[in-house]
Amino acid sequence: DNNELDKQSKNVSINQGNYNENIEGNYTQNTVNIGVSPEVYAEAIKQGEEAKRKLEELKKDRSLSATAKRVLAEAEEAQENEDNELYLEKIQEYSQILNDEPIKRVAEAKVLEGQVLFSQINLKEAQEAVERAVELNPNNPEYLITLGEYLQWNGKYQEMEEVSLKAVALVKEQEPIDKILLANSLNNLGIGYQYGGKYDLAIEPLQQALEMRKKQLGEEHFEIKIV
């Protein structure tokens, strides 16, 4: 069967973002076929779950137009049927429908579009969608944090650093300060420094992010264990 993968160790060529190496090992069929690293694949799954969660929230929004709700329902059906092409098409159609809506809602739709694009390993397009969201709503730290993460996966560490510095500043202006958002923005900043070769600068924000996450999430949380 041509669809069956040889289960023996294979050389998987990785050339996505800043990855450029061959790794030997057993990977899932999806990981092999899409030609990206396991880390990118795991992040894609995470972004897909975030998009699904957002769809669930939007279904409860009574202020959405009937047309917008219909398109979202069609997007959800396509996602459940694993029709990725139609799913993305419907999410993009939803973004277009909202052009006459308040800017905040349009920006939110672009973030959703970015999450779906990332979940389908369209990393550059995902970044561009969230960049548009930031253009529309530049003072939303959550959008900046998401953009920082996408810049990381596209290997743009200087831009990630700049975006993360702004995110940190915006979160610190909030009252009360959202410690999880602050930890996420500091973590992005540290990663931007680290991969940009600024190792001395990376230590402090990464340590601060870790301590905040320990206090907010607990020592046993999976994010803490990963770190």
Secondary structure, DSSP 8 states (H G I E B T S, - for coil): -TTS---S-EEEEE-STT--EEEEE---HHHHHHT--HHHHHHHHHHHHHHHHHHHHHHT-TTS-HHHHHHHHHHHHHHHTT-HHHHHHHHHHHHHHGGGS-HHHHHHHHHHHHHHHHHTT-HHHHHHHHHHHHHHSTT-HHHHHHHHHHHHHTT-HHHHHHHHHHHHHHHHHSSS--HHHHHHHHHHHHHHHHHTT-HHHHHHHHHHHHHHHHHHH-TTSHHHHH-
